[in-house]
Amino acid sequence: DIFYIQSIAERKKRWMMSRTYTVTLGSFKSRALVYRALRKAECWVHVRAEDMLQRAVRTMSPKKVQVRLVVLSVAELGFAEASYQEVCARAHQLGYAFCSAEVGFLLRLRYLDQKGSESLYIAMEPMLNPADPFIFVLTKGFGGLLLYSEWAHPHSLFCAKDQFVFVQS
């Protein structure tokens, strides 16, 4: 079932009841501490996500800043299916913002009770290169928690149940 609510105010009111998380940017001072925390939490990092993680660690916030995150499905954004660009454009239109790449590993470390069939796509500026744009995904695999990557090409389609994480302003 896909619901459609006309007014932006009604959508935002409904989303306030959605899942939210708070993470603190700048929580780690070094790459080694990030990797140690991931190992301790028994979180696997996919090969391509590893390349992204190395870049994200280089651009970590120098100061501690709390950000509030909201999880929104493609259906909650009013689509039966949508491209990554459409999902992000609708969320931005409604006042939500991209996550920094740092949110990918911070939320992976925070969200340790993830359900087996669930994946959370981190809405962020795609990484690696323009021809092969990727975003972080929190999922389960290899017998445990996984920091994964997903292709975010403009033509990639996501279905109604797919869930994205945005910064709530």
DSSP file with accessible surface (Angstrom, degrees, kcal/mol):
  #  RESIDUE AA STRUCTURE BP1 BP2  ACC     N-H-->O    O-->H-N    N-H-->O    O-->H-N    TCO  KAPPA ALPHA  PHI   PSI    X-CA   Y-CA   Z-CA
    1    1 A D              0   0  217      0, 0.0     2,-0.5     0, 0.0    74,-0.0   0.000 360.0 360.0 360.0 127.7    0.0    0.0    0.0
    2    2 A I        -     0   0   83     76,-0.0     2,-0.3     2,-0.0    78,-0.1  -0.933 360.0-156.8-111.6 124.1    1.3    3.4   -1.0
    3    3 A F        -     0   0   57     -2,-0.5     2,-0.4     2,-0.0    75,-0.2  -0.689   2.0-159.0 -96.8 155.8   -0.2    6.4    0.7
    4    4 A Y        -     0   0  132     -2,-0.3     2,-0.5    73,-0.0    72,-0.1  -0.978   4.3-169.6-136.4 121.6   -0.1    9.8   -0.7
    5    5 A I        -     0   0   29     -2,-0.4     6,-0.1    71,-0.2    -2,-0.0  -0.955  12.3-151.2-113.5 129.2   -0.5   13.0    1.4
    6    6 A Q  S    S+     0   0  147     -2,-0.5     2,-0.2     4,-0.1    -1,-0.1   0.926  70.6  64.9 -67.5 -51.1   -1.1   16.2   -0.4
    7    7 A S     >  -     0   0   43      1,-0.1     4,-2.0     4,-0.0     5,-0.1  -0.536  69.4-140.2 -87.6 145.5    0.4   18.8    1.9
    8    8 A I  H  > S+     0   0   84     -2,-0.2     4,-2.8     1,-0.2     5,-0.2   0.899 105.6  56.9 -62.7 -39.5    4.0   19.1    2.9
    9    9 A A  H  > S+     0   0   76      1,-0.2     4,-2.2     2,-0.2    -1,-0.2   0.913 106.9  48.5 -60.7 -41.6    3.0   19.9    6.5
   10   10 A E  H  > S+     0   0  111      2,-0.2     4,-2.1     1,-0.2    -1,-0.2   0.901 111.6  50.0 -65.9 -40.0    1.0   16.6    6.7
   11   11 A R  H  X S+     0   0   13     -4,-2.0     4,-2.4     2,-0.2    -2,-0.2   0.941 111.3  47.6 -62.4 -47.6    3.9   14.7    5.3
   12   12 A K  H  X S+     0   0   71     -4,-2.8     4,-1.5     1,-0.2    -2,-0.2   0.900 109.7  53.6 -63.0 -38.3    6.4   16.2    7.8
   13   13 A K  H  < S+     0   0  160     -4,-2.2     4,-0.5    -5,-0.2     3,-0.3   0.938 111.1  46.1 -61.1 -44.0    3.9   15.5   10.7
   14   14 A R  H >< S+     0   0  112     -4,-2.1     3,-1.3     1,-0.2    -1,-0.2   0.899 110.2  54.4 -64.7 -39.3    3.7   11.8    9.7
   15   15 A W  H >< S+     0   0    1     -4,-2.4     3,-1.6     1,-0.3    -1,-0.2   0.757  92.2  70.2 -69.5 -24.0    7.5   11.7    9.3
   16   16 A M  T 3< S+     0   0  110     -4,-1.5    -1,-0.3    -3,-0.3    -2,-0.2   0.779  99.5  51.1 -61.9 -22.7    8.0   12.9   12.8
   17   17 A M  T <  S+     0   0  148     -3,-1.3    -1,-0.3    -4,-0.5    -2,-0.2   0.509  94.6  99.0 -88.9  -7.1    6.7    9.5   13.8
   18   18 A S  S <  S-     0   0   19     -3,-1.6     2,-0.2    -4,-0.2    54,-0.1  -0.213  93.0 -73.5 -69.5 172.2    9.2    7.8   11.5
   19   19 A R        -     0   0   72     52,-0.3    52,-2.3    51,-0.0     2,-0.3  -0.456  55.3-175.4 -69.1 135.7   12.4    6.3   12.8
   20   20 A T  E     -A   70   0A  41     50,-0.2     2,-0.3    -2,-0.2    50,-0.2  -0.937   7.6-172.3-130.5 153.6   15.0    8.9   13.8
   21   21 A Y  E     -A   69   0A  23     48,-1.8    48,-3.8    -2,-0.3     2,-0.4  -0.952  13.8-143.8-137.5 157.2   18.5    8.5   15.0
   22   22 A T  E     +A   68   0A  45     -2,-0.3     2,-0.3    46,-0.2    46,-0.2  -0.994  20.2 177.0-123.3 131.4   21.1   10.9   16.3
   23   23 A V  E     -A   67   0A   7     44,-2.1    44,-2.7    -2,-0.4     2,-0.7  -0.931  25.5-129.9-126.9 157.4   24.8   10.5   15.5
   24   24 A T  E >   -A   66   0A  36     -2,-0.3     3,-0.9    42,-0.2    42,-0.3  -0.925  17.6-146.6-112.1 109.9   27.7   12.7   16.5
   25   25 A L  E 3  S+A   65   0A  24     40,-3.0    40,-1.7    -2,-0.7    35,-0.0  -0.400  86.1  34.7 -64.8 150.7   30.0   13.8   13.7
   26   26 A G  T 3  S+     0   0    0     38,-0.2    -1,-0.2    -2,-0.1    38,-0.2   0.661  75.4 132.1  77.9  15.1   33.6   14.1   14.7
   27   27 A S    <   +     0   0   47     -3,-0.9     2,-0.4    38,-0.1    -2,-0.1   0.747  63.5  55.2 -70.1 -25.4   33.3   11.2   17.2
   28   28 A F        -     0   0   40     33,-0.1    -2,-0.1     1,-0.1     3,-0.1  -0.921  60.0-166.4-114.6 139.4   36.5    9.6   16.0
   29   29 A K  S    S+     0   0  137     -2,-0.4     2,-0.3     1,-0.1    -1,-0.1   0.521  72.1  25.9 -99.5  -8.2   39.9   11.3   15.8
   30   30 A S  S  > S-     0   0   44      1,-0.1     4,-1.5     0, 0.0     3,-0.1  -0.993  72.3-116.8-152.8 160.5   41.6    8.8   13.6
   31   31 A R  H  > S+     0   0  123     -2,-0.3     4,-2.4     1,-0.2     5,-0.2   0.891 114.0  58.6 -61.0 -41.5   41.1    6.1   10.9
   32   32 A A  H  > S+     0   0   54      1,-0.2     4,-2.4     2,-0.2    -1,-0.2   0.885 103.8  51.1 -59.8 -38.9   42.5    3.5   13.3
   33   33 A L  H  > S+     0   0   66      2,-0.2     4,-2.2     1,-0.2    -1,-0.2   0.879 109.1  51.1 -67.8 -36.6   39.8    4.2   15.9
   34   34 A V  H  X S+     0   0    0     -4,-1.5     4,-2.3     2,-0.2    -2,-0.2   0.958 113.1  44.7 -63.3 -50.0   37.0    3.9   13.2
   35   35 A Y  H  X S+     0   0   32     -4,-2.4     4,-2.4     1,-0.2    -2,-0.2   0.887 112.0  52.5 -64.0 -38.3   38.3    0.5   12.1
   36   36 A R  H  X S+     0   0  139     -4,-2.4     4,-2.7    -5,-0.2    -1,-0.2   0.927 110.1  48.8 -63.1 -43.4   38.8   -0.7   15.7
   37   37 A A  H  X S+     0   0   24     -4,-2.2     4,-2.1     2,-0.2    -2,-0.2   0.904 111.0  49.9 -64.3 -41.2   35.2    0.3   16.5
   38   38 A L  H  <>S+     0   0    4     -4,-2.3     5,-2.8     2,-0.2    -1,-0.2   0.921 112.9  46.6 -63.9 -42.9   33.8   -1.5   13.4
   39   39 A R  H ><5S+     0   0  164     -4,-2.4     3,-1.5     3,-0.2    -2,-0.2   0.927 111.2  51.5 -64.1 -44.3   35.8   -4.7   14.3
   40   40 A K  H 3<5S+     0   0  182     -4,-2.7    -1,-0.2     1,-0.3    -2,-0.2   0.876 111.1  47.7 -61.4 -37.4   34.7   -4.5   17.9
   41   41 A A  T 3<5S-     0   0   29     -4,-2.1    -1,-0.3    -5,-0.2   104,-0.2   0.422 113.8-121.4 -82.2   0.8   31.0   -4.2   16.8
   42   42 A E  T < 5 +     0   0  154     -3,-1.5   103,-0.7     1,-0.2     2,-0.5   0.901  55.9 158.7  57.7  44.6   31.6   -7.1   14.4
   43   43 A C  E   < -b  145   0A  12     -5,-2.8   103,-0.2    -6,-0.1    -1,-0.2  -0.893  31.8-144.1-100.4 124.2   30.6   -5.0   11.3
   44   44 A W  E     -b  146   0A 144    101,-3.1   103,-2.7    -2,-0.5     2,-0.5  -0.561   6.6-147.6 -82.0 150.8   31.9   -6.2    8.0
   45   45 A V  E     -b  147   0A  39     -2,-0.2   103,-0.2   101,-0.2     5,-0.1  -0.982  15.2-130.7-122.9 120.5   32.9   -3.7    5.3
   46   46 A H     >  -     0   0   42    101,-2.6     4,-2.2    -2,-0.5     5,-0.2  -0.290  27.3-109.2 -64.6 153.9   32.4   -4.6    1.7
   47   47 A V  H  > S+     0   0  114      1,-0.2     4,-1.3     2,-0.2    -1,-0.1   0.915 118.5  41.0 -54.7 -50.8   35.4   -4.1   -0.7
   48   48 A R  H  > S+     0   0   83      1,-0.2     4,-1.8     2,-0.2    -1,-0.2   0.902 113.6  54.0 -68.1 -37.1   33.9   -1.1   -2.6
   49   49 A A  H  > S+     0   0    0      1,-0.2     4,-3.1     2,-0.2    -1,-0.2   0.836 101.3  61.7 -64.3 -29.3   32.6    0.3    0.7
   50   50 A E  H  X S+     0   0   45     -4,-2.2     4,-2.4     2,-0.2    -1,-0.2   0.922 103.0  48.6 -61.7 -43.9   36.1    0.0    2.0
   51   51 A D  H  X S+     0   0   80     -4,-1.3     4,-1.5     1,-0.2    -1,-0.2   0.918 114.3  46.2 -61.1 -42.3   37.3    2.5   -0.7
   52   52 A M  H  X S+     0   0    0     -4,-1.8     4,-2.7     1,-0.2    -2,-0.2   0.902 109.5  54.6 -66.6 -40.0   34.5    4.8    0.2
   53   53 A L  H  X S+     0   0    0     -4,-3.1     4,-2.8     1,-0.2     5,-0.2   0.910 104.2  54.3 -61.6 -41.6   35.2    4.4    3.9
   54   54 A Q  H  X S+     0   0   62     -4,-2.4     4,-1.3     1,-0.2    -1,-0.2   0.911 111.9  44.7 -60.2 -40.2   38.9    5.5    3.4
   55   55 A R  H  X S+     0   0  103     -4,-1.5     4,-0.8     2,-0.2    -2,-0.2   0.902 112.3  51.7 -69.2 -41.2   37.7    8.7    1.7
   56   56 A A  H >< S+     0   0    0     -4,-2.7     3,-0.9     1,-0.2    -2,-0.2   0.897 106.4  54.0 -63.0 -40.0   35.0    9.3    4.4
   57   57 A V  H >< S+     0   0   13     -4,-2.8     3,-1.2     1,-0.3    -1,-0.2   0.877 104.2  56.1 -63.4 -34.9   37.6    9.0    7.2
   58   58 A R  H 3< S+     0   0  174     -4,-1.3    -1,-0.3     1,-0.2    -2,-0.2   0.722 111.5  43.8 -68.9 -20.1   39.8   11.6    5.5
   59   59 A T  T << S+     0   0  100     -3,-0.9    -1,-0.2    -4,-0.8    -2,-0.2   0.077  81.1 144.3-114.4  24.8   36.9   14.1    5.5
   60   60 A M    <   -     0   0   32     -3,-1.2    -3,-0.1     1,-0.1   -35,-0.0  -0.283  61.9 -93.8 -62.5 149.4   35.6   13.5    9.1
   61   61 A S        -     0   0   27      1,-0.1   -33,-0.1     4,-0.1    -1,-0.1  -0.406  25.3-147.4 -62.8 132.4   34.3   16.5   11.0
   62   62 A P  S    S+     0   0  114      0, 0.0     2,-0.3     0, 0.0    -1,-0.1   0.721  82.8  51.8 -74.4 -19.1   37.1   18.1   13.1
   63   63 A K  S    S-     0   0  157      2,-0.0     2,-0.5     0, 0.0   -36,-0.1  -0.861  94.2-105.5-116.6 153.3   34.5   19.1   15.7
   64   64 A K        +     0   0  145     -2,-0.3     2,-0.4   -38,-0.2   -38,-0.2  -0.652  46.2 169.2 -77.5 123.0   31.8   17.1   17.5
   65   65 A V  E     -A   25   0A  67    -40,-1.7   -40,-3.0    -2,-0.5     2,-0.3  -0.986  27.1-138.4-138.2 123.7   28.4   18.0   16.0
   66   66 A Q  E     -A   24   0A 145     -2,-0.4     2,-0.4   -42,-0.3   -42,-0.2  -0.663  21.0-171.6 -82.6 136.0   25.2   16.1   16.6
   67   67 A V  E     -A   23   0A  26    -44,-2.7   -44,-2.1    -2,-0.3     2,-0.5  -0.986  17.4-137.2-126.6 141.2   22.9   15.5   13.6
   68   68 A R  E     -A   22   0A 117    100,-0.5   100,-3.3    -2,-0.4     2,-0.3  -0.844  22.5-160.6 -97.9 129.3   19.4   14.2   13.7
   69   69 A L  E     -AC  21 167A   0    -48,-3.8   -48,-1.8    -2,-0.5     2,-0.4  -0.816   5.4-160.4-111.3 149.6   18.6   11.6   11.0
   70   70 A V  E     -AC  20 166A   0     96,-2.5    96,-2.4    -2,-0.3     2,-0.6  -0.977  12.6-139.3-129.6 142.5   15.3   10.4    9.7
   71   71 A V  E     + C   0 165A   3    -52,-2.3     2,-0.4    -2,-0.4   -52,-0.3  -0.914  26.3 177.7-102.3 123.1   14.5    7.2    7.8
   72   72 A L  E     - C   0 164A   0     92,-2.8    92,-3.1    -2,-0.6     2,-0.2  -0.987  19.4-138.7-128.5 134.3   12.1    7.7    4.9
   73   73 A S  E  >  - C   0 163A  18     -2,-0.4     4,-1.3    90,-0.3    90,-0.2  -0.486  27.5-113.4 -84.8 162.6   10.9    5.1    2.4
   74   74 A V  T  4>S+     0   0    0     88,-2.2     5,-2.1    85,-0.4     3,-0.3   0.903 120.9  53.3 -59.3 -39.0   10.4    5.8   -1.3
   75   75 A A  T >45S+     0   0   12     85,-2.4     3,-2.1     1,-0.2    -1,-0.2   0.909 103.5  54.9 -63.5 -42.6    6.7    5.3   -0.7
   76   76 A E  T 345S+     0   0   33     84,-0.3    -1,-0.2     1,-0.3    -2,-0.2   0.787 104.1  56.0 -62.5 -25.9    6.7    7.9    2.1
   77   77 A L  T 3<5S-     0   0    0     -4,-1.3    -1,-0.3    -3,-0.3    -2,-0.2   0.446 127.9-102.3 -83.8  -1.1    8.2   10.3   -0.4
   78   78 A G  T < 5S+     0   0   21     -3,-2.1     2,-0.4     1,-0.3    -3,-0.2   0.631  81.4 117.8  96.2  16.3    5.2    9.6   -2.7
   79   79 A F      < -     0   0   35     -5,-2.1    -1,-0.3     1,-0.1    -2,-0.2  -0.896  53.0-158.8-118.9 148.1    6.7    7.2   -5.2
   80   80 A A  S    S-     0   0   67      1,-0.5    80,-1.5    -2,-0.4     2,-0.3   0.803  95.8 -10.4 -83.1 -37.2    6.0    3.6   -6.2
   81   81 A E  E    S+I  159   0B 116     78,-0.2    -1,-0.5    -7,-0.1     2,-0.3  -0.960  77.5 174.5-154.4 153.0    9.5    3.5   -7.6
   82   82 A A  E     -I  158   0B   0     76,-2.2    76,-2.9    -2,-0.3     2,-0.1  -0.994  30.7-107.0-158.5 154.9   12.0    6.3   -8.2
   83   83 A S  E  >  -I  157   0B  11     -2,-0.3     4,-2.6    74,-0.2     5,-0.2  -0.381  41.3-106.1 -76.9 164.6   15.6    7.1   -9.3
   84   84 A Y  H  > S+     0   0    8     72,-1.0     4,-2.5    69,-0.5     5,-0.2   0.920 123.3  52.7 -58.4 -41.5   18.2    8.2   -6.7
   85   85 A Q  H  > S+     0   0  118     69,-0.3     4,-2.6     1,-0.2    -1,-0.2   0.903 109.5  48.0 -61.7 -41.9   17.9   11.7   -8.1
   86   86 A E  H  > S+     0   0   93     68,-0.2     4,-2.4     2,-0.2     5,-0.2   0.920 111.3  50.2 -66.4 -43.0   14.1   11.7   -7.8
   87   87 A V  H  X S+     0   0    0     -4,-2.6     4,-2.2     1,-0.2    -2,-0.2   0.951 115.4  42.7 -58.7 -49.3   14.3   10.4   -4.2
   88   88 A C  H  X S+     0   0    7     -4,-2.5     4,-2.8    -5,-0.2     5,-0.2   0.903 112.1  53.2 -67.9 -39.8   16.8   13.1   -3.2
   89   89 A A  H  X S+     0   0   59     -4,-2.6     4,-2.4    -5,-0.2    -1,-0.2   0.924 111.0  46.9 -61.8 -43.7   15.1   15.9   -5.1
   90   90 A R  H  X S+     0   0   55     -4,-2.4     4,-1.5     2,-0.2    -1,-0.2   0.936 113.5  48.1 -64.9 -44.9   11.8   15.2   -3.3
   91   91 A A  H  <>S+     0   0    0     -4,-2.2     5,-2.7    -5,-0.2    -2,-0.2   0.924 112.6  48.4 -62.4 -42.1   13.5   15.0    0.1
   92   92 A H  H ><5S+     0   0   77     -4,-2.8     3,-1.7     1,-0.2    -1,-0.2   0.902 107.6  55.7 -64.3 -39.6   15.4   18.2   -0.5
   93   93 A Q  H 3<5S+     0   0  134     -4,-2.4    -1,-0.2     1,-0.3    -2,-0.2   0.842 107.6  50.6 -59.5 -32.1   12.1   19.9   -1.6
   94   94 A L  T 3<5S-     0   0    5     -4,-1.5    -1,-0.3    -3,-0.2    -2,-0.2   0.350 128.4 -96.8 -90.8   4.5   10.7   18.9    1.8
   95   95 A G  T < 5S+     0   0   27     -3,-1.7    74,-0.5     1,-0.3     2,-0.2   0.540  80.7 129.6  97.1   7.8   13.6   20.3    3.7
   96   96 A Y      < -     0   0    9     -5,-2.7    -1,-0.3    -6,-0.2     2,-0.3  -0.644  41.4-148.9 -93.4 156.0   15.7   17.3    4.3
   97   97 A A  B     -D  167   0A  42     70,-2.2    70,-2.7    -2,-0.2    26,-0.1  -0.792  20.9 -90.8-124.1 163.0   19.5   17.3    3.5
   98   98 A F        -     0   0   55     -2,-0.3    26,-0.2    68,-0.2     2,-0.2  -0.353  41.0-122.3 -64.0 150.1   22.2   14.9    2.4
   99   99 A C  B     -j  124   0C   6     24,-3.5    26,-0.5    66,-0.3     2,-0.1  -0.625  26.1-112.0 -84.8 152.5   24.2   13.1    5.0
  100  100 A S    >   -     0   0   50     -2,-0.2     3,-1.6    24,-0.1     4,-0.5  -0.487  32.6-108.5 -76.0 159.1   27.9   13.5    5.1
  101  101 A A  T >> S+     0   0   17      1,-0.3     3,-1.5     2,-0.2     4,-0.6   0.837 117.0  70.5 -59.7 -29.0   29.8   10.3    4.2
  102  102 A E  H 3> S+     0   0    4      1,-0.3     4,-2.1     2,-0.2     3,-0.3   0.814  85.1  68.2 -58.1 -30.4   30.8   10.1    7.9
  103  103 A V  H <> S+     0   0    1     -3,-1.6     4,-3.1     1,-0.2     5,-0.4   0.849  87.7  68.8 -60.2 -32.3   27.2    9.2    8.7
  104  104 A G  H <> S+     0   0    0     -3,-1.5     4,-1.6    -4,-0.5    -1,-0.2   0.948 109.7  29.7 -53.7 -54.1   27.6    5.9    6.9
  105  105 A F  H  X S+     0   0    0     -4,-0.6     4,-2.0    -3,-0.3    -1,-0.2   0.855 118.8  56.4 -79.9 -29.2   30.0    4.4    9.4
  106  106 A L  H  X S+     0   0   13     -4,-2.1     4,-1.4     2,-0.2    -2,-0.2   0.937 111.3  42.7 -66.4 -44.1   28.6    6.2   12.4
  107  107 A L  H  X S+     0   0    0     -4,-3.1     4,-3.1     2,-0.2    -1,-0.2   0.879 109.6  58.3 -70.3 -34.0   25.1    4.9   11.8
  108  108 A R  H  < S+     0   0    0     -4,-1.6    -1,-0.2    -5,-0.4    -2,-0.2   0.925 109.9  44.9 -58.0 -41.2   26.4    1.4   11.1
  109  109 A L  H  < S+     0   0   30     -4,-2.0    -1,-0.2     1,-0.2    -2,-0.2   0.797 117.2  45.0 -73.0 -26.6   28.0    1.5   14.6
  110  110 A R  H  < S+     0   0  130     -4,-1.4     2,-1.2     1,-0.2    -2,-0.2   0.828 104.8  61.7 -84.3 -36.6   24.8    2.9   16.2
  111  111 A Y     <  +     0   0    9     -4,-3.1     3,-0.4     1,-0.2    -1,-0.2  -0.638  57.4 145.0 -99.4  80.3   22.3    0.6   14.5
  112  112 A L        +     0   0   87     -2,-1.2    -1,-0.2     1,-0.2    33,-0.1   0.528  60.7  64.4 -96.3  -7.5   23.4   -2.8   15.7
  113  113 A D  S    S+     0   0  130     -3,-0.2    -1,-0.2     2,-0.0    -2,-0.0  -0.079  71.4 157.5-108.4  37.3   19.9   -4.4   16.0
  114  114 A Q        -     0   0    5     -3,-0.4     2,-0.1     1,-0.1    25,-0.0  -0.306  44.0-114.1 -64.8 139.2   19.1   -4.3   12.3
  115  115 A K    >   -     0   0  137      1,-0.1     3,-1.1     2,-0.0    -1,-0.1  -0.406  26.2-115.0 -71.5 152.8   16.5   -6.7   10.9
  116  116 A G  T 3  S+     0   0   55      1,-0.3    24,-0.3    -2,-0.1    -1,-0.1   0.812 110.3  39.7 -60.3 -36.7   17.7   -9.3    8.5
  117  117 A S  T 3  S+     0   0  116     22,-0.1     2,-0.3     2,-0.0    -1,-0.3   0.463  95.5 102.3 -96.1   1.1   15.8   -8.2    5.4
  118  118 A E    <   -     0   0   15     -3,-1.1     2,-0.4    44,-0.0    22,-0.3  -0.623  44.2-175.6 -92.5 143.0   16.2   -4.4    5.9
  119  119 A S        -     0   0   33     -2,-0.3    44,-0.7    20,-0.1     2,-0.5  -0.998  10.4-156.4-131.3 138.2   18.6   -2.1    4.1
  120  120 A L  E     -Fe 138 163A   0     18,-2.4    18,-2.8    -2,-0.4     2,-0.5  -0.969   9.6-152.0-115.2 119.6   19.1    1.6    4.8
  121  121 A Y  E     -Fe 137 164A  25     42,-2.9    44,-2.7    -2,-0.5     2,-0.7  -0.777  15.0-133.3 -90.2 127.6   20.5    3.7    2.0
  122  122 A I  E     - e   0 165A   0     14,-2.8     2,-0.7    -2,-0.5    14,-0.3  -0.733  15.1-138.2 -84.2 114.8   22.5    6.7    3.1
  123  123 A A        +     0   0    0     42,-2.1   -24,-3.5    -2,-0.7     2,-0.3  -0.650  52.8 129.3 -74.3 111.3   21.4    9.7    1.1
  124  124 A M  B     -j   99   0C   2     -2,-0.7   -24,-0.1   -26,-0.2   -36,-0.1  -0.940  69.8 -69.7-154.2 167.7   24.7   11.4    0.4
  125  125 A E        -     0   0  131    -26,-0.5     9,-0.1    -2,-0.3   -24,-0.0  -0.584  67.1-108.4 -64.2 123.8   26.7   12.9   -2.4
  126  126 A P        -     0   0   48      0, 0.0     2,-0.2     0, 0.0     9,-0.2  -0.232  39.9-146.6 -57.5 148.5   27.8    9.8   -4.3
  127  127 A M  E     +G  134   0A  28      7,-3.1     7,-1.7     2,-0.1     2,-1.0  -0.635  58.6  41.0-114.5 175.9   31.4    8.8   -4.0
  128  128 A L  E    S-G  133   0A  31     -2,-0.2     3,-0.0     5,-0.2    -1,-0.0  -0.784 112.0 -27.1  87.5 -83.1   34.2    7.3   -6.1
  129  129 A N  E >   -G  132   0A  74     -2,-1.0     3,-0.9     3,-1.0    -2,-0.1  -0.993  57.4-106.8-156.1 159.9   33.8    8.9   -9.5
  130  130 A P  T 3  S+     0   0  128      0, 0.0    -1,-0.1     0, 0.0    -3,-0.0   0.819 118.3  52.7 -58.6 -30.6   31.0   10.4  -11.6
  131  131 A A  T 3  S+     0   0   71      1,-0.3    22,-0.0    22,-0.1    -3,-0.0   0.805 122.8  29.4 -75.0 -28.2   30.9    7.4  -14.0
  132  132 A D  E <  S-G  129   0A  78     -3,-0.9    -3,-1.0     2,-0.0     2,-0.3  -0.632  81.6-178.2-129.8  73.4   30.5    5.0  -11.0
  133  133 A P  E     -G  128   0A  13      0, 0.0    19,-3.3     0, 0.0     2,-0.3  -0.584   6.6-178.5 -80.5 132.4   28.7    6.9   -8.3
  134  134 A F  E     -GH 127 151A  15     -7,-1.7    -7,-3.1    -2,-0.3     2,-0.3  -0.945  14.1-163.3-130.1 151.4   28.1    4.9   -5.1
  135  135 A I  E     - H   0 150A   0     15,-2.3    15,-2.3    -2,-0.3     2,-0.2  -0.873  33.1 -97.1-123.9 161.5   26.4    5.5   -1.7
  136  136 A F  E     - H   0 149A   0     -2,-0.3   -14,-2.8   -14,-0.3     2,-0.4  -0.507  35.0-166.2 -76.5 149.2   26.7    3.7    1.6
  137  137 A V  E     -FH 121 148A   3     11,-2.4    11,-3.3   -16,-0.2     2,-0.6  -0.999  13.4-146.3-135.1 134.4   24.1    1.1    2.5
  138  138 A L  E     +FH 120 147A   0    -18,-2.8   -18,-2.4    -2,-0.4     2,-0.2  -0.907  44.3 133.3 -99.0 122.1   23.6   -0.5    6.0
  139  139 A T  E     - H   0 146A  22      7,-2.2     7,-2.8    -2,-0.6     2,-0.4  -0.809  52.5 -98.4-149.5-173.1   22.5   -4.1    5.6
  140  140 A K  E     + H   0 145A  90    -24,-0.3     2,-0.3   -22,-0.3     5,-0.2  -0.946  51.4 129.6-119.8 145.1   23.2   -7.6    6.8
  141  141 A G  E >   + H   0 144A  22      3,-3.1     3,-1.9    -2,-0.4   -97,-0.2  -0.949  49.6  43.6-179.3 165.3   25.3  -10.2    5.1
  142  142 A F  T 3  S-     0   0  148     -2,-0.3     3,-0.1     1,-0.3    -1,-0.0   0.838 130.8 -57.4  53.7  31.1   28.2  -12.6    5.6
  143  143 A G  T 3  S+     0   0   87      1,-0.2    -1,-0.3     3,-0.0     2,-0.3   0.617 123.3  35.0  80.5  11.3   26.5  -13.6    8.8
  144  144 A G  E <  S- H   0 141A  17     -3,-1.9    -3,-3.1  -100,-0.0    -1,-0.2  -0.903 100.0 -34.1-165.9-163.5   26.5  -10.2   10.4
  145  145 A L  E     -bH  43 140A  18   -103,-0.7  -101,-3.1    -2,-0.3     2,-0.4  -0.471  55.5-162.0 -74.8 144.7   26.2   -6.5   10.0
  146  146 A L  E     -bH  44 139A   7     -7,-2.8    -7,-2.2  -103,-0.2     2,-0.7  -0.987  24.9-151.8-137.2 133.9   27.5   -5.0    6.8
  147  147 A L  E     +bH  45 138A   0   -103,-2.7  -101,-2.6    -2,-0.4    -9,-0.2  -0.946  42.1 169.6 -97.2 111.7   28.6   -1.6    5.6
  148  148 A Y  E     - H   0 137A  74    -11,-3.3   -11,-2.4    -2,-0.7     2,-0.3  -0.559  28.6-127.4-118.2 177.4   27.9   -2.0    1.9
  149  149 A S  E     - H   0 136A   0    -13,-0.3     2,-0.4    -2,-0.2   -13,-0.2  -0.955  14.9-161.8-130.0 152.4   27.8    0.3   -1.2
  150  150 A E  E     - H   0 135A  63    -15,-2.3   -15,-2.3    -2,-0.3     2,-0.2  -0.994  29.5-106.3-135.0 142.0   25.1    0.7   -3.8
  151  151 A W  E     - H   0 134A 102     -2,-0.4   -17,-0.3   -17,-0.2   -19,-0.0  -0.458  28.2-170.8 -65.9 130.6   25.2    2.2   -7.3
  152  152 A A        +     0   0    5    -19,-3.3   -18,-0.1    -2,-0.2    -1,-0.1  -0.174  24.7 153.9-118.5  38.3   23.6    5.6   -7.3
  153  153 A H    >   -     0   0   48    -20,-0.2     3,-2.3     1,-0.1   -69,-0.5  -0.351  58.9-110.5 -63.7 147.6   23.6    6.2  -11.0
  154  154 A P  T 3  S+     0   0   44      0, 0.0   -69,-0.3     0, 0.0   -68,-0.2   0.771 119.1  50.3 -53.2 -25.3   20.8    8.6  -12.2
  155  155 A H  T 3  S+     0   0  152    -72,-0.1     2,-0.3   -71,-0.1    -2,-0.1   0.484  81.0 114.0 -95.5  -1.3   19.0    5.7  -13.8
  156  156 A S    <   -     0   0   17     -3,-2.3   -72,-1.0     1,-0.0     2,-0.4  -0.529  58.0-146.9 -68.7 131.8   19.1    3.3  -10.8
  157  157 A L  E     -I   83   0B 100     -2,-0.3     2,-0.4   -74,-0.2   -74,-0.2  -0.835  11.2-162.1-107.3 142.0   15.6    2.7   -9.6
  158  158 A F  E     -I   82   0B   7    -76,-2.9   -76,-2.2    -2,-0.4     2,-0.1  -0.925  18.8-127.5-117.8 144.0   14.5    2.1   -6.0
  159  159 A C  E >   -I   81   0B  50     -2,-0.4     3,-1.7   -78,-0.2   -85,-0.4  -0.379  31.9 -93.6 -91.9 171.3   11.2    0.5   -5.1
  160  160 A A  T 3  S+     0   0   22    -80,-1.5   -85,-2.4     1,-0.3   -86,-0.3   0.798 121.7  50.3 -53.2 -37.2    8.5    1.8   -2.7
  161  161 A K  T 3  S+     0   0  154    -87,-0.2    -1,-0.3   -81,-0.2   -80,-0.1   0.642  81.7 112.7 -82.8 -12.6    9.8   -0.2    0.4
  162  162 A D    <   -     0   0   21     -3,-1.7   -88,-2.2   -89,-0.1     2,-0.4  -0.356  59.0-144.6 -62.5 139.5   13.5    1.0    0.0
  163  163 A Q  E     -Ce  73 120A  45    -44,-0.7   -42,-2.9   -90,-0.2     2,-0.3  -0.912  13.0-164.9-117.2 136.0   14.5    3.3    2.9
  164  164 A F  E     -Ce  72 121A   0    -92,-3.1   -92,-2.8    -2,-0.4     2,-0.5  -0.882  14.2-137.2-118.5 147.8   16.8    6.3    2.8
  165  165 A V  E     +Ce  71 122A   0    -44,-2.7   -42,-2.1    -2,-0.3   -66,-0.3  -0.909  28.5 173.1-106.2 125.8   18.5    8.1    5.6
  166  166 A F  E     -C   70   0A   0    -96,-2.4   -96,-2.5    -2,-0.5     2,-0.4  -0.863  38.1-101.9-124.0 162.2   18.5   12.0    5.5
  167  167 A V  E     -CD  69  97A  27    -70,-2.7   -70,-2.2    -2,-0.3     2,-0.5  -0.716  35.7-137.4 -82.2 130.8   19.6   14.7    7.8
  168  168 A Q              0   0   22   -100,-3.3  -100,-0.5    -2,-0.4   -72,-0.1  -0.798 360.0 360.0 -92.5 123.6   16.5   16.3    9.5
  169  169 A S              0   0  120     -2,-0.5   -73,-0.0   -74,-0.5  -102,-0.0  -0.411 360.0 360.0 -95.6 360.0   16.7   20.0    9.6
